[in-house]
Amino acid sequence: MPRLVSHGLLLLTAFIWGITFVFQTTGMDDLGPFGFTAFRFLAGTIAVLPMAIWERQRLSTISIICSSEQDRSYLMIGVICLGVLMFIGSALQQVSLGITSVANTAFLTTLYVPLVPLLGLLLFKRNIRGLRWMAVGVFVIGSWLMSGASPREAVWGDIMVVIGAVFWAAHIMLVGWMAQRTNTPYQLAFIQTLITMVLSFAVFIAFEITTWSETWHGVMSAWPEILFAGVMSTGLGFTLQLIAQQHCSNAAAAIILSLEGVFAAVAGWIILGQSMMVSAMIGAGFIFIAVLIVECTPEKPVAKQN
């Protein structure tokens, strides 16, 4: 897949994810955070299933794992961790949306941008080009301007999102590793979505549910948000990410995906009427510059995962 196409898929993913922040917020008018997450990922699992079945006729993830001599145990653990990381990141993000604004949640989530190359360098000794470190720095400035937050003003929701960003960074790195070794993006998307759905329902039933009739009423009231977040963000968005990251580096993917924060702020401003200050617009400009720097930087071989 050409670099321009893979980056275009990531840009489309960022747009879908950014819009979804609004639906995640309004969806909690009738459902709790874990209830919304559970039914969202149920819809996502159903949406991805036909593509996973179609792909399995050509190539099976299970067969690849079983036939691998050196990486078999790592691949098995990786498949499970994809779902666990997605569940923790999604849960922290969803809960935070009931405490802080769409813009803050979106931009603090994208702190995975500096975390991805930092973790790659610290854990795997994988460095990125100097210009991409510059792009990371430009992004951090832009993200700070867009959020307009300071440590003294931080609320519990912001802190939860920052913790979640660590799990999203790990998820992006694991997606890159798993996608390139299995070449089965639809099956991986199905498995990680299924695991997230099961864990979400477990927490929902254990701690959040009151009565099934009330839950059903909430689902019926929030079905547009559940379908959009489930089919578009979970089903389509995460699948596009898995496809694209077979053909680009983790650091480049993280920076392009960070545009979800810009799209989320604009959507929150237009749809929910949330404020967007001049500093936020300047910050959005910085993030676009960071993406342009990535586009102007030659890609190292994907196999090195830089």
Backbone bond lengths (Angstrom), bond angles and torsions (degrees), N, CA, C in turn:
res aa  C-N    CA-C-N  psi(-1)  N-CA   C-N-CA  omega(-1)  CA-C   N-CA-C  phi
1 M - - - 1.463 - - 1.533 109.56 -
2 P 1.345 118.32 128.94 1.469 120.35 178.62 1.531 111.60 -60.12
3 R 1.333 115.24 150.12 1.463 120.99 -179.16 1.527 111.49 -56.96
4 L 1.348 116.89 -41.48 1.459 120.81 -177.70 1.531 111.07 -62.13
5 V 1.326 116.64 -38.08 1.466 120.59 179.87 1.530 110.89 -68.36
6 S 1.353 116.51 -45.52 1.468 119.49 -179.82 1.527 111.46 -62.86
7 H 1.335 116.80 -40.04 1.462 120.13 177.74 1.533 110.61 -68.55
8 G 1.333 116.38 -34.46 1.465 119.51 176.67 1.520 112.03 -64.89
9 L 1.331 117.01 -38.06 1.463 120.92 176.78 1.526 110.86 -64.81
10 L 1.331 116.25 -39.04 1.468 119.97 177.81 1.526 110.75 -66.77
11 L 1.324 117.05 -37.49 1.471 120.73 177.01 1.524 110.79 -63.69
12 L 1.330 116.65 -42.56 1.456 120.55 176.79 1.531 110.74 -63.23
13 T 1.327 116.57 -39.63 1.460 121.12 177.18 1.519 110.91 -61.28
14 A 1.337 116.84 -44.41 1.463 121.28 179.43 1.524 110.78 -61.00
15 F 1.337 116.82 -39.78 1.463 120.85 178.75 1.530 110.67 -63.27
16 I 1.328 116.58 -45.98 1.469 120.69 -179.64 1.525 110.33 -62.87
17 W 1.335 116.56 -46.15 1.464 120.49 -179.28 1.525 111.49 -63.52
18 G 1.336 116.55 -39.09 1.457 119.64 -179.57 1.523 111.98 -63.03
19 I 1.346 116.62 -46.12 1.459 120.67 178.04 1.519 110.87 -62.62
20 T 1.336 116.32 -34.44 1.469 120.77 -175.22 1.518 112.13 -64.10
21 F 1.333 118.60 -28.27 1.467 120.53 178.73 1.529 111.12 -55.06
22 V 1.332 116.86 -37.32 1.465 120.58 179.02 1.521 110.33 -65.64
23 F 1.334 116.76 -45.28 1.463 120.84 -179.35 1.529 111.07 -67.30
24 Q 1.334 116.93 -33.43 1.464 119.47 175.97 1.529 110.85 -63.91
25 T 1.324 116.94 -35.88 1.463 121.32 -179.59 1.521 111.51 -70.99
26 T 1.334 116.45 -50.76 1.461 119.65 -177.64 1.529 111.37 -70.20
27 G 1.328 117.62 -26.57 1.458 120.82 179.42 1.510 113.47 -65.48
28 M 1.328 117.03 -22.65 1.462 120.36 -179.85 1.527 112.93 -85.96
29 D 1.335 116.80 8.08 1.467 119.15 172.54 1.526 110.86 -67.30
30 D 1.333 116.11 -27.15 1.467 120.43 -175.35 1.524 113.67 -123.89
31 L 1.332 117.65 -9.37 1.465 121.64 -179.98 1.520 109.41 -133.66
32 G 1.336 116.48 151.26 1.449 120.46 173.59 1.519 110.37 -73.90
33 P 1.330 118.11 168.96 1.466 121.31 -176.08 1.527 114.09 -59.05
34 F 1.339 117.67 -41.50 1.463 119.49 -178.59 1.527 110.98 -77.37
35 G 1.327 116.97 -32.00 1.452 119.69 175.12 1.517 111.09 -64.05
36 F 1.329 116.77 -46.16 1.462 120.29 178.52 1.520 110.42 -62.76
37 T 1.345 116.89 -44.15 1.460 120.67 -179.95 1.522 111.14 -61.65
38 A 1.341 117.04 -42.20 1.460 120.90 -178.67 1.524 111.45 -61.82
39 F 1.333 116.97 -49.73 1.465 119.74 -177.51 1.522 111.32 -73.56
40 R 1.327 116.99 -28.97 1.465 119.99 175.20 1.527 110.19 -62.90
41 F 1.324 116.74 -46.25 1.461 119.60 -178.18 1.526 111.84 -76.30
42 L 1.333 117.72 -22.21 1.462 120.03 170.90 1.526 109.60 -63.57
43 A 1.329 116.01 -46.10 1.468 120.38 177.53 1.524 110.58 -62.98
44 G 1.330 116.78 -39.93 1.459 120.74 179.01 1.518 112.39 -65.11
45 T 1.327 116.34 -40.11 1.464 120.67 179.13 1.529 110.72 -62.39
46 I 1.323 116.41 -44.13 1.471 120.71 179.12 1.525 110.57 -64.54
47 A 1.340 116.74 -37.43 1.467 120.79 -178.40 1.526 111.93 -67.82
48 V 1.315 117.11 -36.80 1.467 120.92 -175.64 1.530 112.14 -84.10
49 L 1.341 117.34 -23.93 1.465 121.55 -173.91 1.530 114.01 -53.26
50 P 1.333 121.14 -48.74 1.478 119.38 -179.39 1.525 112.83 -58.61
51 M 1.337 117.58 -40.11 1.466 120.46 179.62 1.524 110.93 -68.09
52 A 1.339 116.79 -36.75 1.465 120.41 178.41 1.525 110.73 -65.42
53 I 1.343 117.22 -40.98 1.468 121.26 178.21 1.526 110.17 -64.60
54 W 1.329 116.59 -44.11 1.467 120.68 178.43 1.521 111.39 -60.53
55 E 1.317 117.16 -44.56 1.464 121.25 -179.01 1.530 111.24 -66.14
56 R 1.328 116.73 -36.64 1.463 121.04 -177.73 1.522 112.29 -63.56
57 Q 1.321 117.51 -24.83 1.459 120.35 176.91 1.525 111.42 -66.93
58 R 1.329 115.71 -26.45 1.466 120.79 178.67 1.512 112.12 -92.07
59 L 1.331 115.96 -43.82 1.457 121.18 -174.69 1.512 108.62 -154.23
60 S 1.322 117.21 130.35 1.460 121.74 -176.24 1.522 111.00 -104.74
61 T 1.329 116.06 130.33 1.464 120.47 177.09 1.522 110.88 -61.10
62 I 1.317 116.93 -41.88 1.464 121.12 -179.27 1.520 110.42 -62.42
63 S 1.335 117.24 -41.17 1.461 120.65 179.14 1.521 111.24 -64.36
64 I 1.329 116.01 -39.39 1.467 119.81 178.97 1.519 110.48 -63.62
65 I 1.335 116.15 -43.87 1.467 120.19 -179.99 1.527 110.80 -64.28
66 C 1.325 116.82 -44.22 1.472 120.93 -177.61 1.520 112.24 -68.31
67 S 1.338 117.11 -31.36 1.462 120.33 -178.04 1.526 112.78 -85.20
68 S 1.331 116.59 -10.26 1.465 120.32 -179.97 1.525 109.84 -79.92
69 E 1.309 116.31 126.70 1.463 120.73 -178.39 1.529 111.67 -84.84
70 Q 1.342 116.43 -49.04 1.471 120.56 -173.85 1.520 112.91 -83.64
71 D 1.331 116.83 -38.99 1.472 120.22 -171.40 1.524 113.68 -102.97
72 R 1.336 118.57 11.48 1.457 120.08 -172.91 1.534 112.74 -56.86
73 S 1.324 116.82 -52.46 1.470 119.59 -178.28 1.523 111.28 -65.96
74 Y 1.353 116.75 -36.93 1.462 119.82 179.34 1.521 110.96 -66.37
75 L 1.327 116.70 -39.27 1.460 119.90 179.23 1.523 111.63 -66.97
76 M 1.329 116.75 -39.69 1.464 120.11 178.52 1.520 111.01 -63.81
77 I 1.337 115.91 -45.02 1.465 119.86 177.67 1.526 110.37 -65.06
78 G 1.345 116.27 -38.88 1.460 120.83 -179.08 1.514 112.56 -61.96
79 V 1.335 117.28 -41.38 1.464 121.04 179.22 1.529 110.74 -60.49
80 I 1.331 115.93 -44.24 1.467 120.10 179.42 1.524 110.89 -67.00
81 C 1.318 116.28 -42.91 1.470 120.62 -177.95 1.522 112.18 -65.12
82 L 1.339 117.94 -30.17 1.463 119.61 176.13 1.526 110.42 -55.77
83 G 1.336 115.89 -45.92 1.460 119.97 -179.97 1.507 113.36 -70.96
84 V 1.336 116.85 -39.61 1.466 120.62 -178.71 1.524 110.64 -65.99
85 L 1.332 116.71 -44.70 1.468 120.67 179.02 1.527 110.66 -63.68
86 M 1.330 116.43 -41.09 1.460 119.80 178.72 1.523 110.74 -64.41
87 F 1.328 117.20 -40.40 1.467 120.57 179.91 1.526 110.94 -62.98
88 I 1.327 117.96 -48.44 1.466 120.78 -177.51 1.528 110.37 -64.49
89 G 1.341 116.74 -46.40 1.458 119.95 179.56 1.520 111.91 -61.78
90 S 1.338 117.06 -44.31 1.468 121.12 -179.85 1.519 111.75 -65.88
91 A 1.343 116.63 -41.25 1.462 120.75 -178.71 1.524 111.10 -63.97
92 L 1.321 117.25 -47.17 1.462 120.50 179.53 1.524 111.03 -63.59
93 Q 1.322 115.97 -39.77 1.463 120.65 179.20 1.520 111.13 -65.31
94 Q 1.333 117.25 -44.53 1.462 121.18 -176.93 1.519 111.54 -67.06
95 V 1.331 117.55 -43.32 1.462 121.09 178.86 1.526 110.32 -62.78
96 S 1.321 116.78 -40.41 1.468 120.69 -177.13 1.526 112.00 -64.94
97 L 1.343 117.25 -29.67 1.462 120.04 -178.76 1.523 112.42 -64.76
98 G 1.328 117.69 -19.86 1.451 120.68 175.59 1.515 113.03 -85.03
99 I 1.355 116.36 -4.51 1.465 120.89 -176.05 1.521 111.98 -116.36
100 T 1.330 116.58 -38.98 1.459 120.66 -176.75 1.523 109.31 -122.66
101 S 1.329 117.74 179.47 1.465 121.94 -173.33 1.523 111.86 -80.40
102 V 1.339 115.44 163.91 1.461 121.43 176.41 1.519 110.55 -59.24
103 A 1.344 116.66 -44.77 1.463 120.68 -177.63 1.523 111.23 -62.34
104 N 1.331 117.05 -47.43 1.463 120.10 179.60 1.525 111.61 -60.68
105 T 1.336 116.18 -45.80 1.459 119.47 -179.92 1.519 111.03 -60.99
106 A 1.328 116.24 -44.43 1.461 120.49 -177.93 1.527 111.92 -63.68
107 F 1.335 115.62 -45.05 1.460 117.73 -175.35 1.516 112.67 -76.02
108 L 1.314 118.04 -36.33 1.465 119.42 177.34 1.528 110.87 -70.04
109 T 1.338 116.88 -30.82 1.463 119.69 174.29 1.523 110.65 -60.29
110 T 1.343 116.22 -38.57 1.468 119.44 -176.94 1.528 113.12 -76.90
111 L 1.322 117.23 10.47 1.468 118.89 168.91 1.523 111.20 -65.23
112 Y 1.347 116.75 -8.05 1.463 118.28 173.60 1.530 111.26 -63.16
113 V 1.340 117.75 -17.50 1.461 120.45 -178.92 1.532 111.95 -60.08
114 P 1.356 119.99 -56.13 1.462 118.03 176.53 1.525 112.64 -70.90
115 L 1.329 117.69 -25.73 1.462 119.84 -177.17 1.529 112.35 -69.83
116 V 1.332 117.76 -34.88 1.470 120.28 -177.37 1.532 111.68 -61.92
117 P 1.341 119.86 -54.40 1.472 117.51 178.34 1.525 113.33 -67.49
118 L 1.352 117.43 -32.23 1.466 119.54 178.58 1.526 111.08 -65.00
119 L 1.337 116.63 -45.57 1.465 120.10 178.32 1.517 110.73 -65.91
120 G 1.338 116.63 -37.51 1.459 119.66 177.64 1.515 112.19 -62.43
121 L 1.332 115.75 -38.58 1.470 120.49 179.19 1.523 111.53 -72.50
122 L 1.330 117.03 -45.03 1.465 121.11 -175.41 1.530 112.68 -73.11
123 L 1.333 116.49 -40.74 1.458 119.75 -174.30 1.521 113.38 -89.96
124 F 1.340 116.58 -35.55 1.460 119.22 -172.24 1.527 113.57 -122.48
125 K 1.356 117.54 5.45 1.464 122.44 179.53 1.528 111.82 57.34
126 R 1.338 116.53 35.04 1.456 121.32 179.81 1.515 109.32 -105.02
127 N 1.298 116.14 112.21 1.462 120.33 -178.48 1.524 109.97 -97.05
128 I 1.322 116.59 162.06 1.456 121.81 176.67 1.515 108.38 -118.23
129 R 1.315 116.23 165.91 1.459 121.05 -177.83 1.525 110.72 -62.96
130 G 1.351 115.30 153.79 1.456 121.08 -178.35 1.512 113.18 -56.95
131 L 1.346 116.80 -39.68 1.461 119.87 -179.83 1.519 111.62 -64.09
132 R 1.322 116.26 -30.64 1.472 118.33 179.92 1.521 110.81 -76.63
133 W 1.325 117.73 -31.29 1.467 119.02 171.18 1.529 109.52 -63.31
134 M 1.342 115.87 -37.39 1.464 119.75 176.08 1.523 110.23 -62.52
135 A 1.342 116.94 -41.42 1.459 121.10 178.72 1.528 110.69 -61.74
136 V 1.334 116.46 -39.64 1.465 120.58 177.73 1.523 110.33 -61.90
137 G 1.343 116.43 -44.26 1.459 120.28 178.86 1.514 112.42 -62.97
138 V 1.335 116.47 -42.78 1.466 121.09 178.00 1.520 109.88 -62.50
139 F 1.347 116.65 -40.25 1.454 120.08 178.14 1.527 111.70 -61.60
140 V 1.334 117.63 -45.24 1.465 120.92 -178.22 1.525 110.53 -58.78
141 I 1.338 116.88 -42.67 1.469 120.52 177.84 1.528 110.02 -62.49
142 G 1.337 116.25 -45.56 1.453 119.96 -179.54 1.511 112.81 -63.87
143 S 1.334 116.29 -41.00 1.462 120.13 -179.86 1.524 110.87 -64.85
144 W 1.327 116.32 -40.77 1.471 119.86 179.00 1.526 110.98 -63.59
145 L 1.337 116.93 -41.72 1.462 120.80 178.81 1.526 111.17 -65.15
146 M 1.318 116.89 -37.14 1.452 120.03 -177.53 1.523 112.42 -72.10
147 S 1.327 116.26 -38.83 1.465 118.58 -178.85 1.523 111.19 -73.16
148 G 1.346 116.47 -32.35 1.456 120.11 -179.52 1.502 113.28 63.39
149 A 1.326 117.09 19.78 1.466 121.08 -175.89 1.514 110.81 -101.64
150 S 1.319 116.10 156.39 1.462 122.71 173.31 1.521 107.69 -128.96
151 P 1.352 118.25 158.95 1.462 119.92 179.87 1.515 113.37 -55.06
152 R 1.352 117.91 -33.45 1.464 120.48 -179.16 1.519 111.80 -69.63
153 E 1.351 116.29 -24.70 1.455 119.96 -178.08 1.526 112.58 -96.45
154 A 1.321 117.39 -1.52 1.450 120.81 -175.96 1.526 110.81 -63.50
155 V 1.331 115.19 140.80 1.454 121.17 176.61 1.522 107.91 -114.04
156 W 1.333 115.69 172.04 1.460 119.28 -178.09 1.521 111.61 -57.31
157 G 1.334 116.67 -35.67 1.458 119.55 179.13 1.516 111.73 -60.70
158 D 1.345 116.50 -41.97 1.466 120.17 178.77 1.524 111.05 -63.78
159 I 1.323 116.71 -42.37 1.460 120.85 -179.13 1.532 110.44 -63.52
160 M 1.332 116.50 -40.29 1.463 120.08 178.20 1.522 111.49 -63.18
161 V 1.335 116.88 -38.75 1.460 120.14 -179.91 1.530 110.52 -66.72
162 V 1.325 116.77 -40.22 1.462 120.52 178.57 1.529 110.44 -61.12
163 I 1.335 116.67 -43.08 1.465 119.93 176.61 1.526 109.72 -62.59
164 G 1.335 115.78 -41.82 1.459 119.86 178.78 1.515 112.82 -62.37
165 A 1.339 117.36 -31.91 1.462 120.95 179.82 1.532 111.52 -60.48
166 V 1.332 116.48 -32.10 1.471 120.26 177.42 1.530 109.56 -63.32
167 F 1.329 116.06 -42.31 1.470 119.74 179.96 1.523 111.15 -70.30
168 W 1.350 117.64 -35.04 1.465 119.39 176.99 1.526 110.40 -67.78
169 A 1.329 117.53 -36.65 1.465 120.41 176.76 1.519 110.42 -61.91
170 A 1.339 116.00 -45.55 1.462 120.21 178.40 1.525 110.66 -63.23
171 H 1.342 116.44 -37.19 1.461 120.74 179.16 1.528 111.19 -64.37
172 I 1.328 117.37 -43.91 1.466 120.99 179.06 1.523 110.75 -61.10
173 M 1.333 116.81 -42.87 1.460 120.53 179.72 1.525 110.99 -65.75
174 L 1.323 116.95 -41.02 1.465 120.43 -179.71 1.521 111.14 -70.00
175 V 1.329 117.58 -36.69 1.464 121.17 176.45 1.527 109.90 -58.36
176 G 1.351 116.34 -46.70 1.458 120.03 179.47 1.521 111.85 -58.89
177 W 1.326 116.66 -43.57 1.463 121.57 -178.47 1.524 111.42 -67.76
178 M 1.341 117.17 -46.93 1.459 121.51 -177.04 1.535 111.92 -69.96
179 A 1.329 117.00 -41.58 1.462 120.58 -176.84 1.518 111.50 -62.25
180 Q 1.342 116.68 -39.79 1.453 120.35 -178.11 1.526 112.72 -75.20
181 R 1.316 118.24 -24.13 1.466 120.98 -178.05 1.517 113.72 -92.79
182 T 1.323 117.65 -19.43 1.465 119.54 -179.86 1.523 113.33 -110.77
183 N 1.333 116.82 -30.80 1.465 121.67 -177.25 1.532 111.49 55.64
184 T 1.334 115.41 34.76 1.478 120.73 178.32 1.531 109.17 -129.77
185 P 1.323 118.27 69.18 1.473 120.98 -173.06 1.525 113.89 -63.01
186 Y 1.337 117.75 -36.87 1.467 119.34 -176.81 1.529 111.64 -69.42
187 Q 1.338 116.27 -39.50 1.462 119.29 178.74 1.522 111.31 -68.80
188 L 1.330 116.35 -39.65 1.465 119.64 176.95 1.530 110.39 -64.05
189 A 1.328 116.38 -40.90 1.464 120.27 178.55 1.527 110.42 -62.13
190 F 1.334 116.31 -41.45 1.466 120.26 179.11 1.526 111.20 -64.60
191 I 1.324 116.99 -46.02 1.469 120.84 -176.76 1.526 111.22 -63.69
192 Q 1.348 117.32 -46.96 1.463 118.97 -177.69 1.525 111.23 -67.90
193 T 1.327 117.24 -33.63 1.462 120.82 177.57 1.525 110.70 -69.32
194 L 1.334 116.49 -41.31 1.463 121.45 178.63 1.529 111.18 -62.15
195 I 1.327 117.10 -45.05 1.468 120.94 -179.96 1.527 110.26 -62.83
196 T 1.323 116.62 -43.93 1.463 120.61 178.84 1.521 110.99 -61.87
197 M 1.326 116.79 -41.16 1.466 121.11 179.32 1.532 110.72 -62.52
198 V 1.329 117.46 -46.61 1.471 121.37 -178.46 1.527 110.74 -62.19
199 L 1.331 117.17 -45.69 1.467 120.35 179.86 1.526 111.26 -65.38
200 S 1.328 116.97 -38.29 1.469 120.86 179.53 1.523 111.13 -65.64
201 F 1.333 116.87 -43.48 1.467 120.22 178.17 1.527 110.76 -64.42
202 A 1.338 116.99 -36.39 1.464 120.13 179.34 1.525 111.13 -61.97
203 V 1.333 117.34 -45.92 1.466 121.33 179.13 1.526 110.19 -69.17
204 F 1.329 116.28 -40.24 1.470 121.25 179.75 1.527 110.92 -59.84
205 I 1.329 117.13 -47.95 1.466 121.31 -178.10 1.530 111.17 -68.95
206 A 1.324 116.37 -36.26 1.466 120.31 -176.20 1.528 112.92 -75.03
207 F 1.343 117.88 -36.40 1.461 119.12 -169.41 1.528 115.34 -125.52
208 E 1.325 118.47 -19.15 1.463 118.21 -167.92 1.511 114.19 -114.90
209 I 1.314 117.85 -30.78 1.458 120.64 -173.20 1.532 110.59 -69.94
210 T 1.328 115.73 142.08 1.471 121.49 174.54 1.532 108.65 -105.40
211 T 1.333 116.13 -71.30 1.467 120.50 173.84 1.533 107.97 -132.75
212 W 1.328 115.92 153.54 1.460 119.49 -179.19 1.528 111.04 -68.23
213 S 1.321 117.74 -31.32 1.467 119.63 178.31 1.527 110.94 -65.31
214 E 1.345 115.41 -40.66 1.467 119.26 177.54 1.521 110.56 -67.54
215 T 1.326 115.70 -38.42 1.465 119.86 177.92 1.519 110.55 -63.01
216 W 1.328 116.76 -44.96 1.456 120.49 179.86 1.525 111.11 -62.09
217 H 1.335 116.69 -39.23 1.467 120.17 176.16 1.525 110.54 -61.44
218 G 1.323 116.48 -42.53 1.459 120.10 178.48 1.512 112.22 -63.91
219 V 1.336 117.33 -40.92 1.465 121.48 178.72 1.520 110.46 -63.46
220 M 1.334 117.25 -43.09 1.460 120.90 179.85 1.533 111.51 -64.87
221 S 1.330 116.32 -34.64 1.464 119.94 179.80 1.526 111.43 -74.28
222 A 1.337 116.36 -31.80 1.470 120.26 -174.24 1.523 112.46 -105.13
223 W 1.344 117.93 14.48 1.466 118.70 -173.92 1.537 114.03 -60.82
224 P 1.355 121.30 -34.28 1.470 117.51 177.04 1.530 112.02 -62.95
225 E 1.347 116.42 -42.66 1.463 120.28 179.19 1.531 111.14 -66.18
226 I 1.338 116.62 -40.35 1.464 120.59 179.92 1.526 110.60 -63.41
227 L 1.324 116.85 -44.00 1.461 120.21 -178.90 1.526 111.54 -66.69
228 F 1.343 116.74 -43.09 1.465 118.40 -179.44 1.524 110.18 -65.06
229 A 1.344 116.64 -49.76 1.460 119.93 -178.85 1.521 111.22 -65.09
230 G 1.347 117.04 -35.49 1.447 120.40 -177.54 1.514 113.49 -76.38
231 V 1.330 116.32 -52.14 1.461 120.59 -175.40 1.524 111.48 -77.45
232 M 1.338 117.24 -49.56 1.458 120.57 -174.71 1.539 112.40 -77.10
233 S 1.335 116.85 -54.33 1.462 119.84 -175.64 1.520 112.25 -75.84
234 T 1.339 116.84 -52.49 1.459 120.34 -176.51 1.520 111.57 -76.45
235 G 1.341 116.47 -52.66 1.455 119.78 -176.67 1.515 113.31 -69.12
236 L 1.322 116.92 -55.37 1.462 121.13 -176.11 1.525 111.95 -81.64
237 G 1.343 117.30 -48.10 1.459 121.01 -173.51 1.518 113.40 -60.21
238 F 1.331 117.37 -53.29 1.460 119.89 -177.99 1.524 111.80 -68.28
239 T 1.335 117.56 -28.33 1.465 120.08 175.85 1.520 110.81 -69.03
240 L 1.336 116.94 -43.75 1.467 120.38 176.55 1.525 110.61 -60.63
241 Q 1.327 117.24 -38.29 1.458 120.50 177.71 1.525 110.77 -60.92
242 L 1.318 117.15 -45.04 1.470 121.17 -179.76 1.521 111.18 -64.23
243 I 1.330 117.30 -39.12 1.466 120.39 178.84 1.525 110.20 -66.53
244 A 1.342 116.58 -47.48 1.464 121.18 -175.13 1.521 112.25 -66.83
245 Q 1.331 117.39 -38.06 1.464 119.69 -175.28 1.526 113.74 -74.93
246 Q 1.323 116.72 -1.53 1.458 119.00 169.26 1.527 110.92 -73.66
247 H 1.338 116.37 -16.59 1.460 120.25 -169.55 1.525 113.30 -127.45
248 C 1.333 118.26 14.24 1.466 119.88 175.94 1.517 109.46 -151.42
249 S 1.329 116.81 166.35 1.456 121.28 -177.00 1.526 111.31 -77.26
250 N 1.325 115.61 159.89 1.464 121.22 178.43 1.520 111.77 -62.29
251 A 1.344 116.79 -42.27 1.465 120.50 -177.47 1.524 111.24 -63.94
252 A 1.345 116.59 -43.74 1.468 120.18 178.42 1.517 110.58 -63.63
253 A 1.332 116.67 -42.73 1.464 120.73 179.26 1.525 111.04 -60.38
254 A 1.336 116.86 -43.98 1.462 120.93 -178.25 1.523 111.45 -61.39
255 I 1.327 117.39 -43.33 1.464 120.71 -177.55 1.527 110.73 -68.26
256 I 1.320 117.56 -42.05 1.471 119.89 179.20 1.530 110.48 -66.99
257 L 1.326 117.01 -42.17 1.457 120.31 179.64 1.529 112.27 -65.30
258 S 1.343 116.56 -21.51 1.464 119.77 179.95 1.520 112.44 -64.31
259 L 1.331 117.45 -15.73 1.460 120.14 176.74 1.522 111.86 -64.37
260 E 1.336 117.17 -11.79 1.462 119.19 174.74 1.531 110.75 -58.11
261 G 1.340 117.02 -32.02 1.456 120.72 177.87 1.512 112.28 -64.49
262 V 1.325 116.72 -40.63 1.465 121.18 178.22 1.522 110.00 -65.60
263 F 1.330 115.96 -47.89 1.470 119.87 -179.76 1.526 111.10 -63.08
264 A 1.329 117.31 -37.31 1.466 121.04 179.90 1.523 110.97 -65.61
265 A 1.338 116.98 -42.94 1.463 120.44 -179.69 1.520 111.15 -63.63
266 V 1.327 116.31 -42.96 1.467 120.22 179.35 1.527 110.15 -65.22
267 A 1.342 116.53 -42.22 1.468 120.14 179.05 1.524 111.16 -65.21
268 G 1.340 117.62 -41.37 1.460 120.97 177.33 1.514 112.27 -63.44
269 W 1.324 115.99 -35.82 1.463 121.99 178.98 1.538 110.64 -69.26
270 I 1.352 116.72 -45.54 1.466 120.77 -176.17 1.531 111.95 -76.43
271 I 1.347 116.92 -46.35 1.466 120.51 -171.78 1.528 112.16 -86.89
272 L 1.346 116.53 -44.77 1.465 119.91 -174.85 1.521 113.49 -97.51
273 G 1.326 117.08 -8.70 1.449 120.17 179.87 1.517 113.60 73.90
274 Q 1.346 117.67 20.47 1.462 120.54 177.85 1.528 109.26 -75.88
275 S 1.325 116.03 148.11 1.462 120.93 -173.37 1.524 111.49 -69.96
276 M 1.338 114.80 148.14 1.462 121.72 174.75 1.514 106.89 -136.68
277 M 1.331 116.56 102.91 1.457 122.41 -173.55 1.538 110.52 -76.91
278 V 1.336 114.50 168.28 1.464 120.37 177.54 1.525 110.53 -59.65
279 S 1.334 116.90 -38.88 1.464 120.21 179.28 1.524 111.04 -61.60
280 A 1.343 116.56 -34.04 1.467 120.25 178.24 1.521 110.52 -67.00
281 M 1.320 116.54 -38.15 1.467 119.82 177.97 1.523 111.16 -66.60
282 I 1.341 116.28 -39.27 1.463 120.04 176.68 1.528 109.76 -64.87
283 G 1.347 116.00 -41.54 1.455 120.19 177.72 1.510 112.01 -60.53
284 A 1.344 116.89 -39.84 1.462 120.71 177.53 1.521 110.63 -60.91
285 G 1.340 115.47 -37.84 1.461 119.74 176.91 1.520 112.01 -62.18
286 F 1.342 116.76 -41.23 1.464 120.80 177.54 1.530 110.98 -61.66
287 I 1.333 116.79 -40.93 1.466 119.87 -179.05 1.527 110.04 -66.13
288 F 1.324 117.55 -39.91 1.462 119.94 176.60 1.534 110.63 -62.55
289 I 1.336 116.83 -38.11 1.463 120.10 177.14 1.523 110.33 -62.74
290 A 1.349 116.76 -40.84 1.458 120.48 178.07 1.523 111.01 -59.79
291 V 1.335 116.61 -40.95 1.467 120.37 178.74 1.521 110.41 -66.44
292 L 1.330 117.13 -39.99 1.468 120.61 178.74 1.528 111.17 -63.51
293 I 1.337 116.79 -37.24 1.468 120.01 177.03 1.522 110.33 -61.56
294 V 1.336 115.81 -41.09 1.470 119.89 177.57 1.523 110.40 -61.27
295 E 1.332 116.27 -43.60 1.459 120.43 -177.77 1.526 111.98 -66.45
296 C 1.323 116.78 -27.31 1.462 120.82 -179.13 1.525 112.70 -90.14
297 T 1.323 116.79 -3.39 1.463 120.80 -178.98 1.518 109.54 -99.08
298 P 1.342 117.82 125.80 1.466 119.66 178.12 1.520 111.01 -58.78
299 E 1.333 115.25 142.80 1.471 121.38 -179.48 1.519 109.75 -82.84
300 K 1.338 115.97 132.69 1.447 118.82 170.51 1.525 109.24 -74.96
301 P 1.321 118.72 165.04 1.458 119.76 178.27 1.505 111.62 -54.41
302 V 1.342 117.22 133.27 1.447 121.68 -175.81 1.516 112.35 -61.12
303 A 1.315 116.85 -31.62 1.460 120.06 -175.99 1.506 112.42 -61.43
304 K 1.323 117.29 -24.87 1.463 120.46 179.56 1.516 112.54 -80.52
305 Q 1.345 116.36 -12.22 1.467 122.12 177.05 1.530 113.35 52.68
306 N 1.363 116.04 52.16 1.457 120.30 179.64 1.504 110.61 -94.74
